[in-house]
Amino acid sequence: MINKQKHSVSTKRRIERARYKLKQNGDRPRLVFNKSNRFLQAQVIDDKTGNTIAFATTLEKTFETKGYSKKNKKSAEELGKVIAERSKSKGVTRVMLDRSGIIYHGKLAAFADSARKEGLEF
């Protein structure tokens, strides 16, 4: 189910429908991208065991902003590079992108493109 965020009924249905379809094809881990008003986060989850394989957020002290915000497109690109490196170090190269109901545009597209450039396949 969705966290305690205020989503419309149609948004909740879209999120649940997309996540259900991803879990049906559960041979690969899910790459989940979430954004809030303050930061961005991504994690790679193995649904078979329920464990998080890799996690990255723009709130980490090691995350370099280089003078820009922690929630814009440049941050999303950096986050994609970081999560790709961390998941590859754990031996995961093929994932399924879980958009969490977010339209593939802007920050999400920048995140996904940079993760693909770093070697993740989805």
C-alpha positions as CSV (number, residue, x, y, z in Angstrom):
1,M,0.0,0.0,0.0
2,I,1.0,3.6,-0.4
3,N,2.7,5.6,2.4
4,K,0.6,8.2,4.3
5,Q,0.9,10.6,1.4
6,K,-2.2,12.4,0.1
7,H,-2.8,11.0,-3.4
8,S,-6.0,11.0,-5.3
9,V,-7.8,7.7,-5.8
10,S,-6.7,7.5,-9.5
11,T,-3.1,8.1,-8.6
12,K,-3.2,5.4,-6.0
13,R,-4.7,3.0,-8.5
14,R,-2.1,3.8,-11.1
15,I,0.8,3.3,-8.6
16,E,-0.7,0.0,-7.3
17,R,-1.4,-1.3,-10.9
18,A,2.2,-0.5,-12.0
19,R,3.8,-2.1,-9.0
20,Y,1.6,-5.2,-9.3
21,K,2.7,-5.7,-12.9
22,L,6.3,-5.3,-11.9
23,K,6.0,-7.9,-9.1
24,Q,4.4,-10.4,-11.5
25,N,7.6,-10.3,-13.6
26,G,9.7,-10.6,-10.4
27,D,12.9,-12.2,-11.9
28,R,14.8,-8.9,-11.4
29,P,15.1,-6.5,-8.5
30,R,13.1,-3.2,-8.6
31,L,14.8,0.1,-8.9
32,V,12.4,2.5,-7.0
33,F,12.7,6.3,-7.4
34,N,10.9,8.6,-5.0
35,K,10.9,12.3,-4.7
36,S,9.8,14.6,-1.9
37,N,9.7,18.4,-1.5
38,R,13.2,18.3,0.1
39,F,15.2,15.5,-1.5
40,L,15.3,12.5,-3.9
41,Q,15.9,8.9,-3.0
42,A,16.4,5.6,-4.9
43,Q,16.7,2.0,-3.8
44,V,17.1,-1.4,-5.3
45,I,14.7,-4.0,-3.7
46,D,14.7,-7.7,-4.1
47,D,11.0,-8.7,-3.9
48,K,11.6,-12.4,-3.4
49,T,13.4,-11.9,-0.1
50,G,12.0,-8.4,0.8
51,N,15.5,-7.0,1.2
52,T,17.0,-3.7,0.1
53,I,20.1,-4.3,-2.0
54,A,21.3,-0.7,-2.5
55,F,20.0,2.7,-1.2
56,A,21.0,6.2,-2.1
57,T,19.5,9.6,-1.2
58,T,20.5,13.2,-1.8
59,L,20.4,13.9,2.0
60,E,23.6,11.8,2.5
61,K,26.7,13.7,3.7
62,T,28.8,12.1,1.0
63,F,26.4,13.4,-1.7
64,E,28.0,16.3,-3.5
65,T,25.7,19.1,-4.6
66,K,28.3,21.4,-6.1
67,G,26.3,24.5,-5.4
68,Y,22.8,23.3,-6.6
69,S,19.7,22.0,-5.0
70,K,19.3,18.5,-3.6
71,K,16.0,18.0,-5.6
72,N,16.6,19.2,-9.1
73,K,17.6,17.5,-12.4
74,K,21.3,17.7,-11.7
75,S,20.8,16.0,-8.4
76,A,18.7,13.3,-10.0
77,E,21.6,12.6,-12.5
78,E,24.1,12.3,-9.7
79,L,21.8,10.1,-7.8
80,G,21.4,7.8,-10.8
81,K,25.2,7.5,-11.0
82,V,25.5,6.7,-7.3
83,I,22.8,4.1,-7.2
84,A,24.2,2.4,-10.3
85,E,27.7,2.2,-8.7
86,R,26.3,0.8,-5.5
87,S,24.1,-1.8,-7.1
88,K,26.9,-2.9,-9.5
89,S,29.2,-3.4,-6.5
90,K,26.5,-5.7,-5.0
91,G,26.4,-7.7,-8.3
92,V,23.1,-6.3,-9.7
93,T,23.1,-5.0,-13.3
94,R,19.6,-5.8,-14.5
95,V,16.7,-4.1,-12.7
96,M,13.1,-3.0,-13.4
97,L,12.3,0.7,-13.0
98,D,9.4,1.3,-10.5
99,R,8.3,4.9,-11.2
100,S,5.9,5.0,-8.2
101,G,3.3,6.7,-10.4
102,I,5.6,9.5,-11.5
103,I,5.4,10.4,-15.1
104,Y,8.6,9.6,-17.0
105,H,9.8,13.1,-17.5
106,G,12.1,15.7,-15.9
107,K,13.9,14.4,-12.8
108,L,12.9,10.8,-13.3
109,A,14.1,10.7,-16.9
110,A,17.4,12.4,-15.9
111,F,17.8,9.8,-13.1
112,A,17.0,6.8,-15.4
113,D,19.3,8.0,-18.2
114,S,22.3,8.5,-15.9
115,A,21.7,5.1,-14.3
116,R,21.7,3.5,-17.8
117,K,24.9,5.3,-18.8
118,E,26.6,3.9,-15.7
119,G,25.7,0.4,-16.7
120,L,22.3,-0.6,-15.2
121,E,20.0,-2.3,-17.7
122,F,16.2,-1.7,-17.6
